[in-house]
């Protein structure tokens, strides 16, 4: 694959063959205590302090939290030997509002990732697309689809309360039975499901009927929707029918807390509530307190963490990473300063549209977009020469992973986003 790099800052255009840069795709810093399997202790003494016995909990500044979270997210060093399904499990799902984000998310996190691997897992029903966290579509493993959905059912019930007016006179239990029979007989689009349900409740709001079906049933998007290069329209059936086994009882919030901390910690109670779209998780954290470490952020907020989770040194190098829109790294904490500098709050969104984001030194550093054979990078500030070289190398690696070695692409640096 050949790429052409250009920019608006007067730098000379260069033609580069990505095969000459195969070792410069952002992994060059990964051998410096950042592999997510241990690592150094960050500000406050890390594994040595529990913040108990009358002693104040150690304080973690945003940079320490950044490196710890990036390590959990497999973004300090790409994980080698970890398959797509295992990564989806470790990350407790990937945002999948659109089709491509899960593929871009794994390309940033896994060494040797091939999009066909995730696509095959979806086709084999090892992973599925389903509404779970924050009432949004996620790619989850089959096991998580059957257990996480019951955990967040309370949030779906609260969501449904917003549509009570349009559901006046609708027996929701009967609706769930009818909707299940419909989608298990044949996968249905939302339009088809609404039309069928209107036969039973002609005076109800059509959209509210479809929302009620989605909230009362664990509906998955069947393939080919979500497959790499082969996607189709959204058609739905139940998770139980698609996976050939019943929904499993939720293991309860305690297990979810431990998994959340493994993927996003150190974190506060409100952080996890933001990630899950749930409330009243304090009791679960208190039950687990004897098994956890506690810290404070610079604002005095209590943070919990797993004793053996990686907390690399704050000066651990963080290679640039290209993340898709809706990446959970930016959506899973109530305080996002560990990734988004204060001066850049709100810069990843415009109305209801989310942008693809670029991490520079571990923090939000710009936006990017791909249009045909052109990948355009818009930094929020001027990059150093070394940073620019690293960003280009990472972009080349991304294009090589997702587009193939034979394609030619143009990498451009656009006007610095205002």
C-alpha positions in Angstrom: 0.0 0.0 0.0 1.3 3.4 -1.0 0.4 6.5 0.9 0.9 10.2 0.2 1.3 12.6 3.1 0.5 16.3 2.8 -0.4 19.1 5.1 -1.4 22.8 5.3 1.6 23.8 7.4 4.0 23.9 4.4 5.7 20.6 5.0 7.0 19.0 1.9 4.8 16.2 0.5 6.4 12.8 0.7 5.5 9.6 -1.0 6.0 6.7 1.4 5.6 3.0 1.1 3.9 1.6 4.2 6.0 -1.5 4.1 9.0 0.6 5.0 7.1 1.8 8.1 5.7 -1.5 9.3 7.4 -1.2 12.6 6.3 2.4 13.1 2.6 1.9 13.7 2.5 3.1 17.3 3.9 0.0 18.9 7.5 1.4 19.2 6.8 2.5 22.8 5.1 -0.6 23.9 8.0 -2.2 25.5 8.4 0.5 28.1 6.4 -0.9 31.0 3.0 -0.4 29.4 1.7 -3.8 28.3 -1.3 -3.9 30.7 0.1 -6.9 32.5 1.5 -5.2 35.5 3.7 -2.1 35.1 4.9 0.5 37.5 3.0 2.2 40.2 1.6 5.7 39.5 1.2 8.7 41.7 0.4 7.8 45.2 2.1 4.5 45.7 -0.2 2.3 43.6 -0.3 -1.2 44.9 1.3 -0.3 48.2 -1.6 1.9 49.6 -5.2 1.2 50.4 -6.2 4.5 51.9 -7.4 2.7 55.1 -6.4 2.7 58.7 -6.8 6.5 59.0 -4.4 7.3 56.3 -5.6 9.5 53.4 -6.0 7.7 50.1 -3.2 8.4 47.6 -4.1 11.1 45.0 -4.0 10.2 41.2 -3.7 13.1 38.9 -5.2 13.1 35.4 -2.0 11.9 33.8 -1.7 8.9 36.2 -5.4 8.1 35.5 -4.8 8.4 31.8 -1.9 5.9 31.8 -3.8 3.5 34.0 -6.9 3.6 31.8 -5.0 3.4 28.6 -3.2 0.2 29.9 -6.6 -1.4 30.7 -7.9 -0.3 27.3 -5.0 -2.0 25.4 -4.0 1.4 24.1 -0.6 1.9 25.5 0.6 -1.2 23.7 -1.3 -3.3 21.3 -2.2 -6.7 22.8 -0.3 -9.5 21.1 -1.9 -12.9 20.8 -5.3 -11.8 22.0 -8.2 -12.6 19.7 -11.1 -10.4 18.8 -13.7 -12.2 20.9 -11.4 -12.2 23.9 -10.8 -8.4 23.5 -14.5 -7.7 23.2 -15.0 -9.7 26.4 -12.1 -7.9 28.3 -13.5 -4.5 27.2 -17.0 -5.5 28.2 -18.3 -4.6 24.8 -17.6 -2.1 22.0 -19.8 0.8 21.0 -21.5 -0.1 17.8 -23.9 2.6 16.9 -22.5 2.3 13.4 -21.1 -0.7 11.7 -17.4 0.2 11.4 -16.5 1.5 14.9 -15.9 -1.9 16.5 -13.4 -2.7 13.7 -11.5 0.6 14.2 -11.6 0.1 17.9 -9.9 -3.3 17.7 -7.4 -2.1 15.1 -6.2 0.4 17.7 -5.9 -2.2 20.4 -4.8 -5.6 18.9 -1.5 -6.5 17.3 -2.1 -8.2 13.9 -5.8 -7.5 14.0 -7.7 -8.5 10.8 -11.3 -7.2 10.4 -12.3 -10.6 9.0 -11.7 -12.1 12.4 -14.3 -10.0 14.1 -16.7 -10.4 11.2 -16.3 -14.2 11.3 -17.0 -14.2 15.1 -20.2 -12.2 14.4 -21.2 -14.6 11.6 -20.5 -17.6 13.9 -22.6 -15.9 16.6 -19.7 -15.7 19.1 -20.3 -12.0 19.2 -23.6 -10.0 18.6 -24.9 -6.5 18.2 -27.4 -5.6 21.0 -28.7 -2.6 22.9 -27.2 -2.7 26.4 -25.1 0.0 28.1 -26.6 3.5 28.1 -29.4 2.3 25.8 -26.9 2.1 22.9 -25.9 -0.6 20.5 -22.8 -2.5 21.6 -20.9 -5.5 20.2 -20.8 -8.1 23.0 -19.7 -11.7 23.3 -22.6 -14.1 23.3 -22.2 -14.8 27.0 -22.2 -11.1 27.8 -25.3 -10.5 25.7 -27.2 -13.1 27.7 -26.0 -11.8 31.1 -25.4 -8.0 30.8 -28.8 -7.4 29.3 -30.7 -8.6 32.4 -28.3 -6.4 34.5 -29.3 -3.3 32.7 -33.0 -4.1 32.3 -33.9 -1.6 35.0 -32.5 1.2 32.8 -34.6 -0.1 29.8 -37.7 0.0 32.1 -36.9 3.7 33.0 -36.4 4.5 29.3 -39.8 3.0 28.5 -41.4 5.3 31.1 -40.6 8.2 28.7 -43.1 6.7 26.2 -46.0 6.1 28.5 -48.3 8.6 26.8 -47.9 6.9 23.4 -48.5 3.5 25.0 -51.8 4.3 26.8 -53.9 1.1 26.8 -51.1 -1.1 25.7 -50.5 -4.3 27.7 -46.7 -4.4 27.7 -46.6 -8.1 28.8 -48.8 -9.1 25.9 -46.8 -6.9 23.6 -43.6 -8.7 24.6 -45.2 -12.0 23.9 -46.4 -11.0 20.5 -43.2 -9.2 19.5 -41.1 -12.3 20.6 -43.3 -14.6 18.4 -42.9 -12.2 15.4 -39.1 -11.9 15.5 -38.5 -15.5 16.4 -40.6 -16.6 13.5 -38.6 -14.4 11.2 -36.1 -11.5 11.8 -38.0 -8.3 11.4 -37.0 -4.7 10.8 -38.3 -2.1 13.2 -40.7 -0.9 10.5 -42.1 -4.4 10.0 -42.4 -4.8 13.8 -44.2 -1.5 14.2 -46.7 -2.4 11.5 -47.4 -5.8 13.1 -47.9 -4.3 16.5 -50.2 -1.6 15.2 -52.6 -4.3 14.2 -53.1 -5.0 17.9 -52.9 -1.4 19.2 -54.0 0.9 16.3 -54.3 3.9 18.6 -50.8 3.7 20.1 -47.8 5.7 18.9 -46.0 3.5 16.3 -42.5 4.5 17.4 -43.4 3.9 21.1 -44.5 0.4 20.2 -41.1 -0.4 18.6 -39.3 1.1 21.6 -41.4 -1.0 23.9 -40.4 -4.2 22.0 -36.7 -3.2 22.2 -36.9 -2.4 25.9 -38.8 -5.5 26.9 -36.9 -8.0 24.8 -33.2 -8.6 24.3 -33.2 -8.0 20.5 -30.0 -8.6 18.5 -29.2 -7.4 15.0 -28.8 -10.5 12.8 -26.1 -10.8 10.2 -25.2 -9.7 7.6 -25.7 -6.4 9.6 -22.3 -5.6 11.1 -20.2 -7.8 8.9 -17.0 -6.3 7.4 -17.7 -5.2 3.8 -21.1 -7.0 3.7 -23.4 -5.2 6.0 -27.2 -5.0 5.4 -30.3 -3.4 7.0 -31.1 -3.9 10.6 -33.2 -7.0 11.2 -34.0 -8.2 14.7 -34.6 -11.4 16.6 -34.2 -12.3 20.3 -30.8 -13.1 21.7 -32.1 -16.4 23.0 -33.3 -17.5 19.5 -30.2 -16.3 17.7 -27.8 -17.9 20.2 -29.9 -21.1 20.8 -29.9 -20.8 24.6 -31.9 -18.9 27.2 -31.0 -15.6 28.7 -29.0 -16.3 31.9 -29.6 -14.8 35.3 -27.5 -11.7 35.8 -24.5 -12.4 38.0 -25.4 -9.2 39.9 -23.6 -5.9 40.0 -20.6 -7.0 42.0 -19.2 -9.0 39.1 -19.9 -6.2 36.7 -18.0 -3.7 39.0 -14.9 -5.9 38.9 -15.0 -6.2 35.1 -15.6 -2.5 34.7 -12.6 -1.6 36.9 -10.4 -4.1 35.0 -11.3 -2.3 31.7 -11.8 1.3 32.9 -10.4 1.8 36.4 -9.4 3.4 38.6 -12.9 4.8 38.8 -15.6 6.2 41.0 -19.1 4.9 41.7 -20.5 7.6 39.4 -18.0 6.7 36.7 -19.4 3.2 36.5 -23.0 4.5 36.7 -22.2 6.7 33.7 -20.7 3.7 31.8 -23.6 1.4 32.5 -26.5 3.8 32.5 -27.5 2.5 36.0 -28.0 4.1 39.4 -27.6 2.9 43.0 -24.3 1.0 42.6 -22.8 2.4 45.8 -23.8 -0.7 47.7 -22.0 -3.0 45.3 -18.8 -1.0 45.7 -19.1 -1.0 49.5 -19.5 -4.8 49.5 -16.3 -5.1 47.4 -14.4 -2.4 49.4 -12.3 -5.0 51.3 -11.0 -6.5 48.0 -10.2 -3.1 46.4 -7.7 -0.3 46.6 -8.9 3.2 47.0 -7.5 6.5 45.7 -8.6 10.1 45.3 -8.5 12.3 42.2 -7.4 15.9 42.4 -10.9 17.0 43.3 -11.1 14.6 46.3 -13.4 12.0 44.6 -12.9 8.5 45.8 -11.7 6.1 43.2 -11.7 2.3 43.4 -9.4 -0.2 41.7 -8.3 -3.8 41.5 -5.1 -4.5 43.5 -3.3 -6.2 40.7 -4.5 -3.9 37.8 -1.8 -2.0 35.9 -1.0 1.5 37.0 2.0 2.5 34.8 4.2 5.4 35.7 2.8 8.8 34.6 5.7 9.3 32.2 5.1 6.0 30.3 5.0 6.9 26.6 1.6 6.7 24.9 1.7 6.3 21.1 -0.9 8.1 19.0 -4.1 6.2 18.4 -6.9 6.7 15.9 -10.3 5.9 17.6 -13.7 5.6 16.1 -16.7 7.7 17.0 -18.4 6.7 20.2 -15.4 4.8 21.5 -16.1 3.8 25.1 -12.7 5.3 26.3 -14.4 8.7 26.0 -17.8 7.8 27.3 -17.3 5.7 30.4 -16.4 8.2 33.1 -18.4 11.1 34.5 -15.1 13.0 34.8 -13.4 12.6 31.4 -10.4 14.8 32.2 -8.2 11.6 32.3 -8.6 11.6 28.4 -10.1 15.0 27.5 -8.2 18.1 28.6 -10.4 20.8 30.1 -10.0 23.1 27.2 -11.3 20.5 24.7 -14.5 19.5 26.4 -17.3 19.2 23.9 -14.9 19.2 20.9 -15.7 15.6 19.9 -19.4 16.3 19.2 -21.5 18.6 17.1 -25.1 18.3 17.8 -25.9 14.6 17.7 -22.9 13.8 15.6 -19.8 12.3 17.1 -16.4 12.6 15.5 -13.5 10.1 15.2 -10.8 11.1 17.6 -7.0 11.1 17.7 -5.0 10.5 20.9 -1.7 12.3 21.1 0.4 11.5 24.2 -2.6 9.6 25.5 -5.0 12.5 25.5 -7.5 13.9 23.0 -5.4 15.7 20.4 -7.5 16.0 17.3 -10.1 14.7 15.0 -9.9 12.6 11.9 -12.0 11.3 9.1 -11.7 9.0 6.1 -13.4 9.9 2.8 -12.7 7.4 0.1 -8.9 7.1 -0.3 -8.2 10.2 1.8 -7.6 10.2 5.5 -7.6 13.7 6.9 -6.2 14.6 10.3 -7.2 17.8 12.1 -5.0 18.3 15.2 -6.2 20.6 18.0 -2.7 22.0 18.3 0.6 22.1 16.4 2.3 18.7 16.5 6.0 18.4 17.0 8.1 16.9 14.1 8.3 13.6 16.1 4.6 13.6 16.9 3.7 14.2 13.3 5.9 11.3 12.2 4.4 9.0 14.8 0.8 10.1 13.8 1.6 9.4 10.1 3.0 6.0 11.0 0.0 5.1 13.0 -2.3 6.3 10.2 -0.4 4.1 7.7 -0.8 1.1 10.1 -4.5 1.7 10.4 -5.0 1.9 6.6 -2.8 -1.1 6.0 -4.9 -3.1 8.6 -8.3 -2.1 7.3 -7.7 -1.5 3.7 -5.1 -3.9 2.6 -1.5 -3.6 1.5 -2.3 -3.0 -2.2 -4.4 0.1 -1.8 -3.1 3.6 -2.2 -4.2 6.3 0.2 -3.5 10.0 0.8 -2.9 11.1 4.4 -3.5 14.8 4.9 -3.2 17.2 7.7 -6.1 19.6 7.5 -6.7 22.9 9.1 -6.2 22.8 12.8 -9.7 22.4 14.3 -10.8 25.6 16.0 
